[in-house]
Every structure is written in structure tokens, then in C-alpha cells.
Amino acid sequence: MILFALGFGLSLLRAEPGEAPRKPSDSYPVSKMSGIAANMHWIGPAVDDPDYYVWCTSPILGTDGKVSLFCSRWPKKYKFDGWSTHCEIARYVGDRPEGPFKFAEVAIPANPDASFGNAVHNPAIARAGDKYVLLYISFDRTRNNKMLTCMAVADSLSGPWKKVNDGKPLLEPSTDPKHWTYDPWAMDNPTFLTYQGKFYVFFKAARTGHQFDSRYGYAVSDKLEGPYVVSGQPCTDNISYIEDANAFLWNGQICLMTTDNFGTHTGIEGAGILWKSADPAHFRLADAEIGFLRPSEYWGLGANIDLSKAAKLYTSNNVIKFERPGVLMIDGKPAYFYGACGTNFAGEDHTCSYVLKINLPEGAPKKSD
């Protein structure tokens, strides 16, 4: 067992009842704890909408000081599998990052019968100059349900949202058999970044039949609405499956917060990886840190959670973990963390997303190391 110094004291990485055991991380390629992971404080539910399964949660601070969360959601009558058939993207708004958050409007509706633009998922919100950018994915029913990335733009967080490329995919697989995006099973889980005057869309991909070899790469353009040119090779050197990247700039570095789904990199199944690079093309495990831990590691300040009463609506290997991490930046620093979870800790019949405050020490360098 390994002790980790968290923001609320020392926490022993142990398996909660019903969870798979965790492994020591000192023999894994990512073993250093980031300032984010070590200093998060549990707040509670962010978006809890009793009629919907809520999943992806992408935060942004508006010019009015309010926080908007762009979430994927679908009617709970479709259970968890509804994400791939009836999912839409909705905006929720709160006066404070901790919430409460109230439904505002549907940004991108579902169109279940369409060959593309049917279920829309993986929202990623960002600001680019005087425009707002909303990335999302949909399923191409004519290409074996391949998940592909799309973009919409608006002048306001409340929309209306104009679909770029008439709602068709923003990025297309390569026709070159030697290219890393040739015949991919997906080009999905996108995140957006403006960097040095150019626009970047990071996404993951791997050859059909090799999903667990997925790596992140990027597409870049001089113009917000493209066309975008896909990188010649991936930009991460992960050794096993990762997903759900959230890109942000922190202390002059480009950061990608991803999941470590099977614990192959950190030794903690369901933890996160904080990748850092001086440029968009070189994210290396040697520079990466543990980005976040499992939810139970942050219950040390009176969260009052009784797992025996929790409803496990979706888990992988019986592990309770965060999915789709979203980091809210305030004054150039990571300030809040939002994550979906397949377990409803109140025991209710729908998923929701959760919020944690990142309490970086006062006066400490903004760097994560």
C-alpha cells in the first residue's frame, strides 16, 4: 500500500467494499502525484437531473461571471445504452463553480433516425477570440457506426449554434494506409485549444479492431472553422488505452487530462493522467503525472457517502471512477474539477456529474511539479 498526501491529509489507497483492489504505482511509468490530484476537495453533485442520465461535463466561465456546463444527457428510460442512440448536448448554468446548476437549453439536439448527427456526445466547450466553440461527436450509421468529431460555433454560450461543415464531420480518416488514422474505429473524444495563433483539435484514434491501441493526436488550422490538417503521427506515447482528454494551458505548458482506464500507466485503475508538453506534438509519459484519483479518495471531509446505499449504474471491472474529466480554469490556474460517474452515490436511478474544488496552495508556483 502507498500513502498519498492529499489536500485534506493522508489517504491510503485502498479498495472500497465492492471495488477491485488497487496496485502500487511506484513500478508504473506515471507515479508522481500532480498538484491537481493532491489538492482536490469534494463538493458534491454538479448536474443532477432526475429525468436524465448525465455524462460528459465540459465547464466554461462566462463573461458574466457565471459558469456554464455543457453536458451530454439522454432520457433515463433508455438506460445507460441510450448514450449511443438518444444523446443530446444541454447547457446548465450556475452562479458559482460549485453550483447549484440549472438547465438552460439544449445546445445540440439528438436526431435518432438520422444517418449522422443522430446521438451527439463528448461535448467540449472553449472560447476562441470572440467566438465560442463546441466540439462533439456523432455516429456515422453508413460506416459501421464510426464515431467522428464535429464542431459548432456561436457568438454566445446560449447559442444559436451553427454547425460547421453543415454538420458533417470536421475530421475525416486518412486514405493513406500508412497513416495512423487510416481505417480508424473512431476519431473521437475531442478537445479544443487555441495556441500561438492556431486552432487545435485533439482527438483519439486507432485502427479498426485495435481500439485499445488508441492514442491522441491533433488537427490544426489557421482558421477556426477549418479546414483542419491532421498530424502525421500521434502525440501521446501511452502504452495502453486512454480517453476523454481535456486540454488547457497552465504555466506556459499545454496540458491534457486523460483517463487511465485500466491503470496500466499509474497502477490505479480509473485514475487520470496529466500530460504536459511545451508543444502540441510531444506528450511523453516521462513528463506525465497522476491527474486525479478515484472518487473515494476525496471523501475525507464529511462527504457522508455510504457506498452500501449507492446505485451502480455503470462500472468497468466493478471500479467506481470518474469519467470525462473537465477542468475549469480561473485566473490561469486549475480551480475546479468536474467528472461524470457511473455510480449515483445517493442511490438514485440516473447518473450525474460531480464537482471538486482544486485547492492549490497559496503562493505556490502554478506549475504542477
TORVEX-876425 format. One line per 4 residues: their letters; for each residue x, y, z of C-alpha. Coordinates in nm, 2 decimals, m for minus. Layout:
residues N
a	X/Y/Z  ...
END
This chain:
residues 369
milf	0.00/0.00/0.00  0.12/0.35/m0.08  0.03/0.67/0.12  m0.05/0.98/m0.08
algf	m0.05/1.33/0.07  m0.39/1.48/m0.03  m0.52/1.83/0.03  m0.71/1.70/0.33
glsl	m0.44/1.49/0.48  m0.30/1.14/0.42  m0.52/0.90/0.24  m0.45/0.53/0.20
lrae	m0.51/0.39/m0.15  m0.74/0.10/m0.06  m1.03/m0.07/m0.23  m1.37/0.03/m0.11
pgea	m1.62/m0.25/m0.05  m1.71/m0.40/m0.39  m1.43/m0.23/m0.57  m1.13/m0.41/m0.74
prkp	m0.81/m0.38/m0.54  m0.56/m0.11/m0.64  m0.19/m0.18/m0.72  0.12/0.01/m0.60
sdsy	0.22/0.27/m0.85  0.59/0.31/m0.79  0.66/0.05/m1.06  0.44/0.21/m1.32
pvsk	0.55/0.48/m1.57  0.34/0.75/m1.41  0.39/0.76/m1.03  0.43/1.13/m0.94
msgi	0.12/1.30/m0.79  0.02/1.62/m0.96  m0.08/1.93/m0.77  m0.43/1.89/m0.90
aanm	m0.47/1.53/m0.78  m0.32/1.61/m0.44  m0.53/1.91/m0.37  m0.89/1.84/m0.46
hwig	m1.18/1.88/m0.22  m1.51/1.70/m0.27  m1.81/1.93/m0.32  m2.09/1.70/m0.44
pavd	m2.32/1.67/m0.74  m2.27/1.93/m1.02  m2.56/1.84/m1.26  m2.82/1.60/m1.11
dpdy	m3.12/1.59/m1.34  m3.37/1.32/m1.23  m3.52/1.26/m1.57  m3.18/1.21/m1.75
yvwc	m2.86/1.02/m1.74  m2.60/1.29/m1.74  m2.24/1.22/m1.85  m1.98/1.44/m2.02
tspi	m1.94/1.77/m1.83  m1.74/2.05/m2.00  m1.71/2.37/m1.80  m1.65/2.73/m1.90
lgtd	m1.65/3.07/m1.72  m1.88/3.32/m1.90  m1.81/3.69/m1.93  m2.10/3.75/m1.68
gkvs	m1.91/3.55/m1.42  m2.14/3.26/m1.43  m2.03/2.90/m1.51  m2.18/2.70/m1.79
lfcs	m2.16/2.32/m1.80  m2.21/2.16/m2.14  m2.33/1.81/m2.07  m2.43/1.51/m2.27
rwpk	m2.76/1.36/m2.15  m3.03/1.13/m2.26  m3.37/1.02/m2.11  m3.32/0.77/m1.83
kykf	m3.58/0.54/m1.98  m3.32/0.43/m2.23  m3.08/0.33/m1.95  m2.71/0.36/m2.00
dgws	m2.70/0.24/m2.36  m2.91/0.55/m2.46  m2.58/0.75/m2.49  m2.54/0.60/m2.84
thce	m2.90/0.64/m2.96  m3.07/0.93/m2.80  m2.80/1.16/m2.65  m2.82/1.54/m2.68
iary	m2.60/1.82/m2.55  m2.75/2.05/m2.29  m2.62/2.36/m2.11  m2.66/2.41/m1.74
vgdr	m2.58/2.74/m1.57  m2.47/2.82/m1.21  m2.38/3.15/m1.04  m2.08/2.98/m0.88
pegp	m1.85/2.69/m0.99  m1.98/2.48/m0.70  m2.34/2.52/m0.83  m2.63/2.48/m0.80
fkfa	m2.66/2.44/m1.18  m2.99/2.48/m1.36  m3.09/2.36/m1.70  m3.07/2.65/m1.96
evai	m3.13/2.50/m2.30  m3.04/2.22/m2.54  m2.74/2.32/m2.75  m2.73/2.03/m2.99
panp	m3.04/1.81/m3.01  m3.05/1.44/m3.08  m3.19/1.32/m3.41  m3.20/0.94/m3.35
dasf	m3.32/0.85/m3.70  m3.05/1.04/m3.89  m2.76/0.86/m4.06  m2.53/1.12/m3.89
gnav	m2.59/1.38/m3.62  m2.81/1.12/m3.45  m2.68/1.08/m3.10  m2.44/1.36/m3.01
hnpa	m2.19/1.31/m2.73  m1.85/1.42/m2.59  m1.91/1.79/m2.57  m1.60/2.01/m2.53
iara	m1.66/2.39/m2.49  m1.40/2.66/m2.54  m1.36/3.02/m2.63  m1.17/3.13/m2.94
gdky	m1.15/3.51/m2.97  m1.50/3.65/m2.99  m1.65/3.31/m3.07  m1.75/3.00/m2.87
vlly	m1.65/2.66/m3.00  m1.84/2.34/m2.92  m1.69/2.01/m3.02  m1.89/1.69/m3.01
isfd	m1.91/1.35/m3.18  m2.18/1.16/m3.36  m2.22/0.81/m3.52  m2.19/0.75/m3.89
rtrn	m2.45/0.48/m3.94  m2.33/0.44/m4.30  m1.98/0.35/m4.18  m2.04/0.09/m3.92
nkml	m2.13/0.34/m3.65  m1.79/0.51/m3.67  m1.77/0.79/m3.41  m1.64/1.11/m3.57
tcma	m1.58/1.46/m3.45  m1.79/1.77/m3.53  m1.78/2.14/m3.45  m2.04/2.41/m3.39
vads	m1.97/2.78/m3.33  m2.17/3.06/m3.17  m2.14/3.42/m3.05  m2.30/3.34/m2.72
lsgp	m2.29/3.04/m2.48  m2.67/3.04/m2.52  m2.64/2.99/m2.89  m2.77/2.96/m3.15
wkkv	m2.51/2.71/m3.26  m2.40/2.69/m3.62  m2.28/2.35/m3.72  m1.95/2.38/m3.91
ndgk	m1.93/2.19/m4.24  m2.31/2.17/m4.25  m2.30/1.92/m3.96  m2.07/1.68/m4.14
plle	m1.75/1.55/m3.96  m1.49/1.81/m3.91  m1.21/1.55/m3.94  m1.20/1.25/m4.18
pstd	m0.99/0.94/m4.17  m0.68/0.93/m4.39  m0.69/0.74/m4.72  m0.32/0.66/m4.68
pkhw	m0.28/0.30/m4.54  0.04/0.41/m4.37  m0.12/0.70/m4.18  m0.22/0.64/m3.81
tydp	m0.58/0.75/m3.88  m0.63/0.51/m4.17  m0.94/0.29/m4.12  m1.00/0.40/m3.76
wamd	m1.26/0.26/m3.53  m1.32/0.62/m3.43  m1.18/0.97/m3.43  m1.35/1.09/m3.11
nptf	m1.31/1.23/m2.75  m1.21/1.57/m2.89  m1.09/1.87/m2.70  m1.00/2.22/m2.83
ltyq	m0.72/2.46/m2.77  m0.60/2.79/m2.92  m0.22/2.80/m2.92  0.02/3.05/m3.07
gkfy	m0.24/3.19/m3.31  m0.35/2.85/m3.44  m0.65/2.63/m3.36  m0.60/2.27/m3.24
vffk	m0.85/1.98/m3.21  m0.70/1.69/m3.01  m0.87/1.36/m3.06  m0.80/0.99/m3.02
aart	m0.79/0.72/m3.28  m0.67/0.37/m3.36  m0.72/0.11/m3.64  m1.04/m0.08/m3.65
ghqf	m1.01/m0.39/m3.44  m0.74/m0.23/m3.23  m0.94/0.00/m3.00  m0.71/m0.04/m2.70
dsry	m0.42/0.09/m2.90  m0.58/0.43/m2.92  m0.36/0.73/m2.89  m0.41/1.10/m2.91
gyav	m0.32/1.32/m3.20  m0.43/1.65/m3.32  m0.56/1.85/m3.62  m0.46/2.21/m3.67
sdkl	m0.59/2.51/m3.87  m0.52/2.88/m3.92  m0.89/2.94/m3.94  m1.14/2.84/m3.66
egpy	m1.38/2.66/m3.90  m1.10/2.49/m4.09  m1.00/2.31/m4.29  m0.80/2.12/m4.03
vvsg	m0.49/1.92/m4.11  m0.44/1.60/m3.91  m0.10/1.54/m3.75  0.12/1.28/m3.92
qpct	0.15/1.07/m3.61  0.00/1.05/m3.26  0.12/1.30/m2.99  0.10/1.07/m2.69
dnis	0.32/0.77/m2.61  0.07/0.58/m2.39  0.12/0.21/m2.37  m0.24/0.12/m2.32
yied	m0.59/0.27/m2.36  m0.66/0.63/m2.26  m0.95/0.85/m2.35  m1.15/1.17/m2.25
anaf	m0.88/1.43/m2.29  m0.94/1.79/m2.17  m0.68/2.04/m2.30  m0.58/2.36/m2.12
lwng	m0.28/2.59/m2.09  m0.11/2.61/m1.75  0.21/2.79/m1.67  0.32/2.80/m2.03
qicl	0.26/2.43/m2.09  0.00/2.25/m2.29  m0.18/2.01/m2.06  m0.40/1.71/m2.15
mttd	m0.60/1.55/m1.87  m0.70/1.20/m1.97  m0.82/0.88/m1.80  m0.60/0.58/m1.73
nfgt	m0.88/0.34/m1.78  m0.71/0.01/m1.68  m0.44/0.16/m1.45  m0.17/0.05/m1.69
htgi	0.02/0.38/m1.66  m0.05/0.48/m1.29  m0.12/0.14/m1.13  m0.46/0.28/m1.03
egag	m0.74/0.16/m1.24  m0.97/0.46/m1.31  m0.72/0.73/m1.22  m0.63/1.01/m1.45
ilwk	m0.31/1.12/m1.63  m0.20/1.48/m1.65  0.02/1.51/m1.97  0.23/1.81/m2.01
sadp	0.43/1.94/m2.31  0.59/2.25/m2.44  0.43/2.19/m2.79  0.12/2.01/m2.92
ahfr	0.32/1.72/m3.07  0.51/1.56/m2.78  0.33/1.44/m2.47  0.55/1.19/m2.30
lada	0.49/0.95/m2.01  0.82/1.06/m1.87  0.67/1.41/m1.81  0.33/1.29/m1.70
eigf	0.18/1.29/m1.35  m0.12/1.13/m1.19  m0.41/1.37/m1.28  m0.68/1.26/m1.04
lrps	m0.77/0.97/m0.82  m1.09/0.77/m0.76  m1.39/0.95/m0.60  m1.35/0.77/m0.27
eywg	m1.00/0.93/m0.22  m1.17/1.27/m0.18  m1.44/1.18/0.08  m1.22/1.28/0.37
lgan	m1.41/1.60/0.47  m1.76/1.49/0.57  m1.88/1.38/0.23  m2.11/1.14/0.42
idls	m2.13/0.88/0.14  m2.25/0.53/0.22  m2.15/0.30/m0.06  m2.39/0.04/0.06
kaak	m2.67/0.27/m0.05  m2.51/0.37/m0.38  m2.66/0.27/m0.72  m2.40/0.13/m0.96
lyts	m2.55/0.21/m1.30  m2.23/0.16/m1.50  m1.89/0.03/m1.39  m1.59/m0.13/m1.55
nnvi	m1.44/m0.41/m1.36  m1.65/m0.30/m1.06  m1.44/0.01/m1.02  m1.60/0.33/m0.91
kfer	m1.42/0.61/m1.10  m1.45/0.95/m1.27  m1.51/0.97/m1.65  m1.49/1.26/m1.89
pgvl	m1.28/1.49/m1.67  m1.33/1.87/m1.71  m1.11/2.13/m1.56  m1.23/2.49/m1.50
midg	m0.95/2.74/m1.53  m0.98/3.06/m1.33  m0.71/3.33/m1.34  m0.48/3.10/m1.53
kpay	m0.50/2.81/m1.27  m0.70/2.49/m1.25  m0.97/2.58/m1.00  m1.25/2.32/m1.03
fyga	m1.27/1.96/m1.15  m1.59/1.81/m1.29  m1.64/1.44/m1.36  m1.91/1.20/m1.46
cgtn	m1.95/0.88/m1.26  m2.15/0.56/m1.33  m2.24/0.53/m0.96  m2.51/0.75/m0.81
fage	m2.40/0.79/m0.45  m2.75/0.89/m0.34  m2.88/0.56/m0.47  m3.10/0.71/m0.74
dhtc	m3.18/0.57/m1.08  m2.98/0.81/m1.30  m2.62/0.92/m1.34  m2.50/1.27/m1.26
syvl	m2.17/1.46/m1.27  m1.97/1.58/m0.97  m1.76/1.88/m0.88  m1.45/1.91/m0.67
kinl	m1.26/2.22/m0.58  m0.89/2.23/m0.66  m0.71/2.40/m0.36  m0.37/2.47/m0.50
pega	m0.16/2.61/m0.21  m0.15/2.99/m0.18  0.18/3.13/m0.30  0.29/2.80/m0.46
pkks	0.41/2.80/m0.82  0.14/2.75/m1.07  0.34/2.46/m1.22  0.21/2.11/m1.14
d	0.55/2.00/m1.04
END
